[in-house]
């Protein structure tokens, strides 16, 4: 493998992959421990120690008991749903597509006029730095929301999940990917349409190895999302024969990343995984200044964005990234309809659709579960979410609220296949059918989908 010329460090590689989530099983990192706050490089001659205890990233074992006291189907049911999506904070770039997805779905449910009317109340999750959720979650619950869609950030969701559960409301995220939620003791009230990072880590680690990298460095957000994804990526990369030679953590709210960049580059890795949120905008110029080629950079769902003219043309050409997604061509009609809805609503056209399908599907599934339950109470709706997704192993396939509602109103079982995929919830609220898309940046610093080769 040839080493590219640069001032400090980085070798190069690239590749593609798309993996189904039927098997969300992956051995995690085995017992690596050290100070999670440390960013200093190891002393000369010392062995590198991964700065995360990866055993703690493994999903816990917990299966809730779900019980519904209501009987459906519903007639004239009003269902108040709040959202806690990122209007502000380090994932604010995901706010527009996610919010649009929820608004579009609510309009379709209400237009169908089949048993359920959604009263959608938008709110801001913020992040763990500005803590917008501290005032927004009580506001939504006090307004009568029995389900809250959000947050996008796993770390942010963990800040208010207990508050939502205590209110007997559902928390339904379209974008949380941390494995911490799989075994969370949630009384069956937490659900998500995004797959666990056990899957994304497997895809990312194998992608980097398949591109030819033998050593890997990481810059990682120090929260449940960042450290978990780092652990699952490390496990996959090392299982493929590679070696993680450096990993440096930072905290939400940090604005200077020079120490992290210097530590990773000092290890001279072939590739660098950037497991971050919007902070990547500050990290990229430092890597570029160090002559790290774009082909050595790997992005994830927390930072894969169309940067356009924020950077000089060609800055990111050849960089790759992953996030839970289907082939955009397969949902082209949905994207067009969503953009038409957004423009008609008076908002700017969307340039990024990340997690818009998952947000749309979250609302549709909640509405179908409420229709089948004949109730908008959190525990009643939760008890029907697995069945309307097809997770109970029976039902008639359908792809729209109206189509599925007709099946339910006829006294039969509906199996909703969403825009984001078949979904098919398991007993702990995780989708069992999903895919991870792999994308590559072009000269215009925007990314495009890569099909499996």
RODO-2510 file (C-alpha; in nm, 4 decimals, decimal comma):
residues 453
     n   res          X          Y          Z
     1     x     0,0000     0,0000     0,0000
     2     x     0,1488     0,3334    -0,1016
     3     x     0,1745     0,6260     0,1367
     4     x     0,0459     0,9596     0,0079
     5     x     0,2525     1,2734     0,0516
     6     x     0,1370     1,5023     0,3312
     7     x     0,2833     1,7112     0,6122
     8     x     0,1785     1,4973     0,9063
     9     x    -0,0218     1,1825     0,8496
    10     x    -0,2841     0,9876     0,6600
    11     x    -0,2924     0,7262     0,3962
    12     x    -0,5882     0,6700     0,1751
    13     x    -0,8614     0,4311     0,0614
    14     x    -1,2404     0,4197    -0,0498
    15     x    -1,5353     0,1755    -0,1177
    16     x    -1,9043     0,0942    -0,1025
    17     x    -2,1469    -0,1278     0,0854
    18     x    -2,5130    -0,1704     0,1582
    19     x    -2,6164    -0,4124     0,4297
    20     x    -2,9587    -0,5379     0,5424
    21     x    -3,0338    -0,5247     0,9134
    22     x    -3,1786    -0,8726     0,9423
    23     x    -2,8784    -0,9728     1,1529
    24     x    -2,8098    -0,6974     1,4039
    25     x    -2,5545    -0,9085     1,5868
    26     x    -2,1931    -0,8043     1,6225
    27     x    -1,9375    -0,8757     1,8902
    28     x    -1,8419    -0,5477     2,0559
    29     x    -1,4989    -0,4287     2,1574
    30     x    -1,3581    -0,6561     2,4240
    31     x    -1,2788    -0,4895     2,7505
    32     x    -1,0818    -0,1847     2,6342
    33     x    -1,0643     0,0746     2,9131
    34     x    -0,9034     0,4078     2,9909
    35     x    -0,9966     0,7604     3,0934
    36     x    -1,2944     0,8651     2,8723
    37     x    -1,1996     1,2313     2,9033
    38     x    -0,8376     1,1914     2,7981
    39     x    -0,7151     1,3262     2,4673
    40     x    -0,3399     1,3039     2,5213
    41     x    -0,1443     1,0718     2,2950
    42     x     0,0135     0,7725     2,4717
    43     x     0,3691     0,8146     2,5913
    44     x     0,6383     0,7152     2,3464
    45     x     0,6784     0,3406     2,3370
    46     x     0,3522     0,2694     2,5206
    47     x     0,0720     0,0618     2,3725
    48     x    -0,2386     0,2450     2,2522
    49     x    -0,5427     0,1958     2,4745
    50     x    -0,8867     0,2600     2,3289
    51     x    -1,0428     0,5383     2,5418
    52     x    -1,3837     0,3703     2,5776
    53     x    -1,5012     0,0652     2,7689
    54     x    -1,6715    -0,1089     2,4802
    55     x    -1,8366    -0,3675     2,7020
    56     x    -2,0607    -0,0838     2,8222
    57     x    -2,1684    -0,0131     2,4625
    58     x    -2,3249    -0,3564     2,4258
    59     x    -2,7080    -0,3607     2,4358
    60     x    -2,8583    -0,4605     2,7692
    61     x    -3,1118    -0,7408     2,7982
    62     x    -3,4642    -0,6194     2,8748
    63     x    -3,8006    -0,7092     2,7280
    64     x    -4,1024    -0,5033     2,8383
    65     x    -4,4542    -0,6328     2,8932
    66     x    -4,6993    -0,4464     2,6715
    67     x    -5,0661    -0,4343     2,7637
    68     x    -5,3533    -0,2419     2,6070
    69     x    -5,6726    -0,1784     2,8011
    70     x    -5,8556    -0,0333     2,5024
    71     x    -6,0432    -0,1848     2,2122
    72     x    -6,0453    -0,0486     1,8610
    73     x    -6,0633     0,0483     1,5931
    74     x    -6,0950     0,4156     1,6761
    75     x    -6,3640     0,6529     1,5555
    76     x    -6,3082     1,0275     1,5696
    77     x    -5,9951     0,9934     1,7863
    78     x    -5,7764     1,3017     1,8361
    79     x    -5,4109     1,2123     1,8938
    80     x    -5,1787     1,4880     2,0199
    81     x    -4,8181     1,4243     1,9152
    82     x    -4,5312     1,6536     2,0056
    83     x    -4,1934     1,6697     1,8375
    84     x    -3,8552     1,7326     1,9969
    85     x    -3,6413     1,7589     1,6853
    86     x    -3,3258     1,9724     1,6429
    87     x    -3,4258     2,3273     1,5540
    88     x    -3,1090     2,4390     1,7349
    89     x    -2,7904     2,2655     1,8483
    90     x    -2,5236     2,0539     1,6845
    91     x    -2,7718     1,8519     1,4749
    92     x    -2,9785     2,1496     1,3586
    93     x    -2,8988     2,0612     0,9959
    94     x    -3,1197     1,7538     1,0411
    95     x    -3,4135     1,9589     1,1665
    96     x    -3,5679     2,0700     0,8349
    97     x    -3,6035     1,7238     0,6734
    98     x    -3,7191     1,5597     0,9965
    99     x    -3,9733     1,8289     1,0794
   100     x    -4,0995     1,8288     0,7198
   101     x    -4,1428     1,4503     0,7355
   102     x    -4,3623     1,4725     1,0449
   103     x    -4,5733     1,7576     0,9051
   104     x    -4,6245     1,5786     0,5735
   105     x    -4,7313     1,2564     0,7432
   106     x    -4,9716     1,4332     0,9798
   107     x    -5,1364     1,6081     0,6862
   108     x    -5,1839     1,2764     0,5049
   109     x    -5,3353     1,1107     0,8131
   110     x    -5,5752     1,4001     0,8655
   111     x    -5,6684     1,4210     0,4979
   112     x    -5,7546     1,0491     0,4959
   113     x    -6,0225     1,1095     0,7620
   114     x    -6,0107     0,7479     0,8783
   115     x    -6,0561     0,7283     1,2536
   116     x    -5,7634     0,9394     1,3756
   117     x    -5,6871     1,3114     1,3609
   118     x    -5,3376     1,4205     1,4589
   119     x    -5,2779     1,7399     1,6524
   120     x    -4,9063     1,7944     1,5855
   121     x    -4,7150     2,0321     1,8141
   122     x    -4,3606     2,1107     1,7022
   123     x    -4,0835     2,1558     1,9577
   124     x    -3,7057     2,1942     1,9737
   125     x    -3,4812     1,9296     2,1311
   126     x    -3,1692     2,1447     2,1129
   127     x    -2,8639     1,9512     2,2323
   128     x    -2,6912     1,8663     2,5583
   129     x    -2,5142     2,2022     2,5507
   130     x    -2,8078     2,4452     2,5080
   131     x    -3,0569     2,2063     2,6787
   132     x    -3,3647     2,3322     2,4927
   133     x    -3,5391     2,0071     2,5897
   134     x    -3,5524     2,1175     2,9543
   135     x    -3,8352     2,3584     2,8756
   136     x    -3,9714     2,1962     2,5572
   137     x    -4,0531     1,8502     2,6949
   138     x    -4,2657     1,9834     2,9846
   139     x    -4,4382     2,2195     2,7404
   140     x    -4,5296     1,9337     2,5061
   141     x    -4,6483     1,7052     2,7845
   142     x    -4,8515     1,9835     2,9433
   143     x    -5,0146     2,0436     2,6041
   144     x    -5,1488     1,6887     2,6155
   145     x    -4,8938     1,5060     2,3975
   146     x    -4,9066     1,1322     2,4613
   147     x    -4,6285     1,0675     2,2108
   148     x    -4,3143     1,2699     2,1395
   149     x    -4,1162     1,2241     1,8180
   150     x    -3,7483     1,2895     1,8862
   151     x    -3,4802     1,3609     1,9604
   152     x    -3,2433     1,3116     1,6701
   153     x    -2,9378     1,2858     1,8960
   154     x    -2,9155     0,9732     2,1097
   155     x    -2,7375     1,1643     2,3842
   156     x    -3,0137     1,4257     2,3883
   157     x    -3,2903     1,1634     2,3936
   158     x    -3,1298     1,0049     2,6979
   159     x    -3,1637     1,3360     2,8812
   160     x    -3,5435     1,3282     2,8768
   161     x    -3,6484     0,9679     2,8121
   162     x    -3,7231     0,9024     3,1803
   163     x    -3,9399     1,2148     3,1971
   164     x    -4,1465     1,0985     2,8993
   165     x    -4,1806     0,7443     3,0356
   166     x    -4,2876     0,8777     3,3756
   167     x    -4,5692     1,0649     3,1968
   168     x    -4,6825     0,7352     3,0359
   169     x    -4,6104     0,8883     2,6950
   170     x    -4,4318     0,7285     2,4005
   171     x    -4,0913     0,8536     2,2908
   172     x    -4,0396     0,7688     1,9239
   173     x    -3,7152     0,8701     1,7573
   174     x    -3,6586     0,8762     1,3817
   175     x    -3,2815     0,9069     1,4207
   176     x    -3,1511     0,7628     1,7503
   177     x    -2,9018     0,4901     1,6677
   178     x    -2,7267     0,4269     1,9994
   179     x    -2,7404     0,0647     2,1127
   180     x    -2,8171     0,1967     2,4636
   181     x    -3,1881     0,2120     2,3756
   182     x    -3,2183    -0,1555     2,2824
   183     x    -3,2198    -0,2724     2,6438
   184     x    -3,3385     0,0475     2,8089
   185     x    -3,5986    -0,0112     3,0814
   186     x    -3,8672     0,1936     2,9098
   187     x    -4,1891     0,0092     2,9992
   188     x    -4,2284    -0,0501     2,6261
   189     x    -4,2682     0,3220     2,5569
   190     x    -3,9512     0,3894     2,3521
   191     x    -3,9510     0,3119     1,9761
   192     x    -3,7401     0,4132     1,6774
   193     x    -3,7390     0,3808     1,3014
   194     x    -3,3577     0,4136     1,2757
   195     x    -3,1545     0,0938     1,3216
   196     x    -2,9016     0,0470     1,6006
   197     x    -2,5408     0,1495     1,5425
   198     x    -2,4460    -0,2146     1,5824
   199     x    -2,5350    -0,2246     1,2121
   200     x    -2,3804     0,1049     1,1014
   201     x    -2,0571     0,0227     1,2844
   202     x    -2,0379    -0,3110     1,1057
   203     x    -2,0867    -0,1462     0,7671
   204     x    -1,8438     0,1386     0,8347
   205     x    -1,5677    -0,0801     0,9754
   206     x    -1,5938    -0,3267     0,6878
   207     x    -1,6074    -0,0439     0,4347
   208     x    -1,2849     0,1111     0,5597
   209     x    -1,1109    -0,2272     0,5629
   210     x    -1,2403    -0,3183     0,2170
   211     x    -1,0966     0,0091     0,0857
   212     x    -0,7533    -0,1191     0,1839
   213     x    -0,6820     0,0657     0,5070
   214     x    -0,4802    -0,1350     0,7569
   215     x    -0,4799     0,1219     1,0376
   216     x    -0,7552     0,3536     1,1558
   217     x    -0,7746     0,6675     1,3664
   218     x    -1,0952     0,8127     1,5116
   219     x    -1,2221     1,1482     1,6343
   220     x    -1,5264     1,0721     1,8474
   221     x    -1,8064     1,2631     2,0180
   222     x    -1,8036     1,1567     2,3823
   223     x    -2,1676     1,0530     2,4239
   224     x    -2,3644     0,7291     2,3937
   225     x    -2,3950     0,7691     2,0158
   226     x    -2,0328     0,8543     1,9435
   227     x    -1,8631     0,6059     2,1733
   228     x    -2,1042     0,3253     2,0837
   229     x    -2,0587     0,3725     1,7098
   230     x    -1,6826     0,3949     1,7600
   231     x    -1,6840     0,0617     1,9457
   232     x    -1,8897    -0,1203     1,6824
   233     x    -1,6758     0,0277     1,4018
   234     x    -1,3594    -0,0793     1,5833
   235     x    -1,4902    -0,4336     1,6298
   236     x    -1,5757    -0,4716     1,2611
   237     x    -1,2526    -0,3132     1,1386
   238     x    -1,0382    -0,5330     1,3616
   239     x    -1,2397    -0,8443     1,2721
   240     x    -1,1503    -0,7648     0,9094
   241     x    -0,7815    -0,7613     0,9992
   242     x    -0,7252    -0,3902     1,0630
   243     x    -0,5942    -0,2099     1,3707
   244     x    -0,7313     0,1000     1,5418
   245     x    -0,4175     0,2968     1,6314
   246     x    -0,5680     0,6137     1,7790
   247     x    -0,9003     0,7479     1,9056
   248     x    -0,9551     1,0895     2,0575
   249     x    -1,2724     1,2100     2,2328
   250     x    -1,4324     1,5523     2,2606
   251     x    -1,7432     1,6767     2,4413
   252     x    -2,0575     1,8519     2,3218
   253     x    -1,9957     2,2259     2,3333
   254     x    -1,6237     2,2012     2,2548
   255     x    -1,5121     2,4419     1,9838
   256     x    -1,1403     2,3650     1,9459
   257     x    -1,0308     2,0255     1,8178
   258     x    -0,6595     2,0809     1,7520
   259     x    -0,5559     1,8410     2,0295
   260     x    -0,7771     1,5646     1,8917
   261     x    -0,6535     1,6149     1,5356
   262     x    -0,2878     1,6189     1,6443
   263     x    -0,3278     1,3039     1,8532
   264     x    -0,4858     1,1073     1,5693
   265     x    -0,2384     1,2276     1,3076
   266     x     0,0541     1,1413     1,5344
   267     x    -0,0439     0,7751     1,4995
   268     x    -0,0153     0,7976     1,1190
   269     x    -0,3375     0,6067     1,0348
   270     x    -0,4356     0,4992     0,6864
   271     x    -0,7895     0,6321     0,7400
   272     x    -0,9748     0,8549     0,9859
   273     x    -1,3331     0,7948     1,1006
   274     x    -1,5039     1,1196     1,1985
   275     x    -1,7743     1,0121     1,4429
   276     x    -1,9067     1,3575     1,5200
   277     x    -2,1972     1,5938     1,4721
   278     x    -2,1776     1,9398     1,3138
   279     x    -1,8392     1,9977     1,4797
   280     x    -1,6934     1,8281     1,1733
   281     x    -1,7091     2,1680     0,9999
   282     x    -1,4295     2,2846     1,2287
   283     x    -1,2348     1,9576     1,2118
   284     x    -1,2253     1,9301     0,8306
   285     x    -1,0128     2,2463     0,7738
   286     x    -0,7550     2,1216     1,0251
   287     x    -0,7269     1,7875     0,8477
   288     x    -0,7013     1,9601     0,5105
   289     x    -0,4311     2,1937     0,6442
   290     x    -0,2390     1,8835     0,7518
   291     x    -0,2611     1,7524     0,3932
   292     x    -0,4895     1,4632     0,4873
   293     x    -0,6508     1,3570     0,1584
   294     x    -1,0282     1,3483     0,1403
   295     x    -1,0191     0,9804     0,0458
   296     x    -0,8875     0,9029     0,3944
   297     x    -1,1879     1,0643     0,5670
   298     x    -1,5017     0,8696     0,6610
   299     x    -1,8224     1,0355     0,7763
   300     x    -2,1272     0,9004     0,9605
   301     x    -2,4968     0,9841     0,9907
   302     x    -2,4279     1,2528     1,2517
   303     x    -2,2253     1,4666     1,0114
   304     x    -2,2919     1,3474     0,6550
   305     x    -2,4195     1,6696     0,5015
   306     x    -2,4060     1,8535     0,1705
   307     x    -2,1430     2,1167     0,2461
   308     x    -2,1428     2,2773    -0,0996
   309     x    -1,9482     2,6037    -0,1085
   310     x    -1,8750     2,6002     0,2652
   311     x    -1,5408     2,4545     0,1539
   312     x    -1,3317     2,5107    -0,1584
   313     x    -1,4475     2,3011    -0,4535
   314     x    -1,2992     1,9525    -0,4419
   315     x    -1,2109     1,9658    -0,0720
   316     x    -1,4112     1,6538     0,0087
   317     x    -1,3996     1,4775    -0,3289
   318     x    -1,3568     1,1066    -0,2629
   319     x    -1,4514     1,1130     0,1065
   320     x    -1,7163     0,8581     0,2018
   321     x    -1,9823     0,8254     0,4660
   322     x    -2,2615     0,6035     0,5943
   323     x    -2,6093     0,6520     0,7309
   324     x    -2,9293     0,4461     0,7547
   325     x    -3,0917     0,4935     0,4147
   326     x    -3,2486     0,3219     0,1193
   327     x    -3,1431     0,3960    -0,2367
   328     x    -3,2629     0,7544    -0,3010
   329     x    -3,3868     0,6478    -0,6440
   330     x    -3,6374     0,4158    -0,4785
   331     x    -3,7966     0,7060    -0,2882
   332     x    -3,7643     0,9733    -0,5573
   333     x    -4,1423     1,0227    -0,5676
   334     x    -4,1557     1,0684    -0,1904
   335     x    -3,8797     1,3286    -0,2059
   336     x    -4,0590     1,5196    -0,4802
   337     x    -4,3897     1,5116    -0,2930
   338     x    -4,2213     1,6171     0,0312
   339     x    -4,0474     1,9099    -0,1363
   340     x    -4,3716     2,0180    -0,3015
   341     x    -4,5388     2,0088     0,0412
   342     x    -4,2540     2,2103     0,1978
   343     x    -4,2649     2,4787    -0,0716
   344     x    -4,6442     2,4974    -0,0557
   345     x    -4,6107     2,5506     0,3205
   346     x    -4,3899     2,8542     0,2549
   347     x    -4,0587     2,6979     0,3592
   348     x    -3,7380     2,6692     0,1522
   349     x    -3,6970     2,3594    -0,0620
   350     x    -3,5050     2,0820     0,1114
   351     x    -3,1488     2,0122    -0,0010
   352     x    -3,0973     1,7222     0,2404
   353     x    -3,3432     1,4429     0,3185
   354     x    -3,1568     1,2633     0,5960
   355     x    -3,4061     1,0938     0,8306
   356     x    -3,7064     1,2523     0,6573
   357     x    -3,8420     0,9045     0,5627
   358     x    -3,7915     0,7769     0,9184
   359     x    -3,9711     1,0841     1,0602
   360     x    -4,2619     1,0384     0,8203
   361     x    -4,2897     0,6700     0,9082
   362     x    -4,2857     0,7458     1,2815
   363     x    -4,6042     0,9525     1,2521
   364     x    -4,7783     0,7008     1,0256
   365     x    -4,6983     0,4107     1,2591
   366     x    -4,8167     0,6030     1,5654
   367     x    -5,1434     0,6893     1,3899
   368     x    -5,2020     0,3287     1,2802
   369     x    -5,1298     0,1935     1,6285
   370     x    -5,3714     0,4465     1,7815
   371     x    -5,6351     0,3531     1,5232
   372     x    -5,5992    -0,0172     1,5989
   373     x    -5,5941     0,0444     1,9753
   374     x    -5,8893     0,2811     1,9699
   375     x    -5,6909     0,5009     2,2083
   376     x    -5,4294     0,7756     2,2097
   377     x    -5,2930     0,6824     2,5539
   378     x    -4,9219     0,6013     2,5430
   379     x    -4,9322     0,2438     2,6774
   380     x    -5,2291     0,1553     2,4545
   381     x    -5,0605     0,2851     2,1403
   382     x    -4,7297     0,1197     2,2331
   383     x    -4,9006    -0,2171     2,2698
   384     x    -5,0027    -0,2044     1,9012
   385     x    -4,6890    -0,0592     1,7366
   386     x    -4,5178    -0,3932     1,6766
   387     x    -4,8267    -0,5454     1,5159
   388     x    -4,8966    -0,2609     1,2709
   389     x    -4,5313    -0,2759     1,1604
   390     x    -4,5574    -0,6444     1,0764
   391     x    -4,3435    -0,7461     1,3705
   392     x    -4,6065    -0,9880     1,5008
   393     x    -4,5560    -1,2014     1,1909
   394     x    -4,8964    -1,1560     1,0372
   395     x    -5,0967    -0,8962     0,8507
   396     x    -5,1687    -0,7620     0,5047
   397     x    -4,8979    -0,5480     0,3466
   398     x    -4,9830    -0,1806     0,2899
   399     x    -4,7794     0,1309     0,2195
   400     x    -4,9954     0,4330     0,3067
   401     x    -5,1966     0,5370     0,6111
   402     x    -5,5213     0,5299     0,4153
   403     x    -5,4571     0,1818     0,2751
   404     x    -5,3540     0,0406     0,6129
   405     x    -5,6412     0,2165     0,7906
   406     x    -5,8940     0,0496     0,5621
   407     x    -5,7511    -0,2902     0,6584
   408     x    -5,7723    -0,2089     1,0296
   409     x    -6,1232    -0,0640     1,0002
   410     x    -6,2293    -0,3899     0,8335
   411     x    -6,1210    -0,5749     1,1466
   412     x    -5,8044    -0,7197     0,9955
   413     x    -5,4312    -0,6755     1,0680
   414     x    -5,2268    -0,4233     0,8698
   415     x    -4,8527    -0,4581     0,8053
   416     x    -4,7158    -0,1150     0,7169
   417     x    -4,4078    -0,1050     0,4937
   418     x    -4,2700     0,2467     0,5163
   419     x    -4,0755     0,4878     0,3021
   420     x    -3,7662     0,4097     0,5106
   421     x    -3,8097     0,0337     0,4669
   422     x    -4,0240    -0,2551     0,5951
   423     x    -3,9342    -0,1568     0,9569
   424     x    -4,0848    -0,4690     1,1253
   425     x    -4,0355    -0,3860     1,4941
   426     x    -3,9073    -0,6440     1,7404
   427     x    -4,0353    -0,6675     2,0962
   428     x    -3,8050    -0,3895     2,2223
   429     x    -3,9024    -0,1322     1,9593
   430     x    -3,6066    -0,1674     1,7212
   431     x    -3,6599    -0,2114     1,3456
   432     x    -3,5377    -0,5516     1,2313
   433     x    -3,5306    -0,4646     0,8620
   434     x    -3,3211    -0,1678     0,7568
   435     x    -3,0224    -0,0813     0,5415
   436     x    -2,7126     0,1342     0,5635
   437     x    -2,6363     0,3416     0,2581
   438     x    -2,2817     0,4341     0,1626
   439     x    -2,2211     0,7700    -0,0014
   440     x    -1,9299     0,9485    -0,1657
   441     x    -1,8533     1,3192    -0,1979
   442     x    -1,7938     1,4798    -0,5354
   443     x    -1,6081     1,7926    -0,6425
   444     x    -1,9014     2,0095    -0,5320
   445     x    -1,8682     1,8826    -0,1701
   446     x    -2,2085     1,7141    -0,1852
   447     x    -2,2587     1,3405    -0,1555
   448     x    -2,4245     1,0841    -0,3785
   449     x    -2,5399     0,7286    -0,3168
   450     x    -2,3166     0,4351    -0,4139
   451     x    -2,4858     0,1095    -0,5122
   452     x    -2,3436    -0,2249    -0,4060
   453     x    -2,0834    -0,3387    -0,6520
***
